[in-house]
Amino acid sequence: MTDAQTVATRYIELWNERDPQRRKQMLTDHWTRDARYIDPLMNGDGAENIATLIGGVHERFPDFRFTLIGEPDGHGDHVRFSWGLGPTGSDHPIEGTDFVQLQDGRIRHVTGFLDRVPA
């Protein structure tokens, strides 16, 4: 198994990456070709669609950044971690927990849950 902290850190770095070309390269480097992302608000298959989803989050929340909350953990080819999304240096108005399935050390499937969302 790939280290849970490494998986979670790379994942958060991807979601914080503002440069679309760099974001696509990160997806190529750390996600499988058939990767899938799904949460209550959006879903996408493949690097191109996932990169577009991330770009949409940047457009909607231009001054927000993702941070890890707590310690990631995992077993086998699965990793679980929580994250916060908000302005740098303040509380996270949005929080979630993601479950990641790996294949050969790369992210293959992400199921995301929103734990706290403002009204």
C-alpha positions in Angstrom: 0.0 0.0 0.0 1.1 3.6 -0.7 1.5 5.7 2.5 -1.9 7.2 3.4 -0.3 10.6 4.2 1.4 10.8 0.8 -1.9 9.9 -1.0 -3.8 12.6 1.0 -1.1 15.2 0.6 -0.9 14.7 -3.2 -4.7 14.8 -3.4 -4.9 18.1 -1.5 -2.1 19.6 -3.6 -4.0 18.6 -6.8 -7.2 20.3 -5.6 -5.2 23.4 -4.7 -3.3 23.6 -8.0 -4.4 26.7 -10.0 -2.5 26.0 -13.2 -4.6 23.8 -15.5 -1.6 22.3 -17.2 0.1 21.4 -14.0 -3.2 20.0 -12.6 -3.5 17.7 -15.7 0.1 16.5 -15.2 -0.6 15.7 -11.5 -3.6 13.7 -12.5 -1.5 11.8 -15.1 1.2 11.2 -12.5 -0.9 10.1 -9.6 -4.3 8.8 -10.9 -5.1 5.9 -13.1 -6.3 6.5 -16.7 -9.8 5.3 -15.8 -10.0 7.3 -12.6 -13.5 8.2 -11.3 -14.5 11.0 -8.8 -18.0 11.2 -7.2 -19.5 13.3 -4.4 -23.0 14.6 -3.7 -22.6 17.6 -6.0 -20.5 16.4 -8.9 -18.8 13.5 -10.6 -16.4 12.8 -13.4 -14.6 10.0 -15.2 -11.0 10.4 -16.5 -8.4 13.0 -16.0 -9.9 15.6 -18.3 -13.3 15.6 -16.6 -11.8 15.5 -13.1 -9.5 18.5 -14.0 -12.6 20.4 -15.2 -14.4 19.7 -11.9 -11.5 21.0 -9.9 -11.3 24.1 -12.1 -15.0 24.7 -11.4 -14.3 24.7 -7.7 -11.5 27.3 -8.2 -13.9 29.5 -10.1 -16.6 29.2 -7.5 -14.3 29.7 -4.5 -11.3 31.7 -5.9 -9.9 32.7 -2.5 -10.4 29.3 -0.8 -7.8 26.5 -0.3 -8.1 22.9 0.8 -6.3 21.7 3.9 -6.1 18.3 5.6 -8.0 17.8 8.8 -6.5 15.2 11.2 -4.5 12.3 10.1 -5.2 10.2 7.0 -5.5 6.5 7.5 -6.0 3.4 5.4 -5.6 -0.3 4.8 -5.0 -2.3 1.8 -5.6 -0.2 -1.3 -8.0 2.2 0.5 -7.3 5.6 2.1 -9.6 7.8 4.2 -9.0 11.5 5.1 -10.9 14.6 6.0 -10.4 18.0 4.5 -11.5 21.6 4.9 -12.1 24.3 2.3 -12.0 27.9 3.2 -10.0 31.1 3.1 -6.3 30.8 4.1 -5.8 31.4 7.8 -9.4 31.0 8.9 -12.0 28.4 9.7 -13.2 26.1 7.0 -16.9 26.8 6.2 -16.9 23.6 4.1 -15.6 20.2 5.3 -15.6 16.7 3.9 -14.3 13.2 4.1 -13.0 11.3 1.0 -12.5 7.6 0.5 -9.9 6.8 -2.0 -9.3 3.4 -3.8 -5.9 2.8 -5.2 -4.6 0.7 -8.0 -0.9 0.1 -8.1 -0.3 3.1 -5.8 -2.3 5.4 -8.0 -5.8 6.9 -7.3 -8.5 4.9 -9.2 -11.7 5.9 -7.5 -12.7 8.7 -5.0 -16.0 8.8 -3.2 -16.4 12.1 -1.4 -18.8 13.1 1.4 -19.7 16.7 2.5 -19.6 16.8 6.3 -20.3 20.5 6.7 -21.7 22.9 4.1 -23.1 26.4 4.8 -26.8 26.9 4.3 
